[in-house]
Amino acid sequence: MVVYLLEKSRLTYQQPLERCYHSFYNLMSDAVPDLKAKCLLSNDVRDYHYVSQGKIKVDSIDDKEDMQFADEAFDILGFTTEEKYDVYKNTACMMHMGEMTKTFIGIGKEEQADIKPEDAKHATNVAGLLGIDCEWMINYFCKPKMKVGVEWVNKGQTVTQAAASVAGIARSLYERTFKFVVTLCNNTLIDPGMKRVQFIGVLDIAGFEIFDYNGFEQICINFANEKLQQFFNHHMFVLEQEEYMREGIE
């Protein structure tokens, strides 16, 4: 499997008729009994802003059944229990990061971002799921290091800047987790000893969407889909028709 483009803008913002990626709602479905406890999740998806700005339920989708299929698929594809739960925890971590952005407050005349210890629940959850130090993480979101000349200095961030940094890391974390899953799937599915590699290509060309507000990423997706549709039409219809004419087929 090869990843060409993962739409990441939807991870931290959805319009009213959009739904975030199904994986988040699968996690909340109770299909895996101990999953919410291990991922430090509540029982209501609306507690997580990043994934509840648009639609949270689609009538034609059974999130619980999909989660059961996904959990079984991980086992069939040879994921260890630790690897499987690392994927779940990273996915849940992004949900906690959305709530973490709400806990930043401006301190001092320059309104430098920080999180009070009593408001650090979600930051603590994020750090715990990722296996990193919470204080170190908060410090790097609020006062990242920059290189000035030959020296490194800490630059104070505003609340908006710190929240934007968290959102960027959340999108990057999801993308890396997605690619981690693809890599492990390929390790199982690909036989290095094969002399001839055959594959099935699945191309999603139905992603063209127009919303009330269309971000730069959506414009790029629409442009790419138009090009792919033209390529598909040319090869499936024009070239096939020419082949029929050469062979005298009516």
Salt bridges, closest charged atoms under 4 A:
GLU7 OE2 - ARG10 NE 3.70
GLU18 OE2 - ARG10 NH2 3.07
ASP30 OD1 - LYS36 NZ 3.10
ASP34 OD2 - LYS38 NZ 3.10
ASP44 OD1 - ARG46 NH1 3.69
ASP63 OD2 - ARG19 NH2 2.76
ASP71 OD1 - LYS84 NZ 3.29
ASP75 OD1 - LYS84 NZ 3.05
GLU99 OE1 - LYS102 NZ 3.26
GLU175 OE1 - LYS8 NZ 3.18
GLU175 OE2 - LYS179 NZ 3.67
GLU209 OE1 - ARG10 NH2 3.17
GLU243 OE1 - ARG246 NH2 2.42
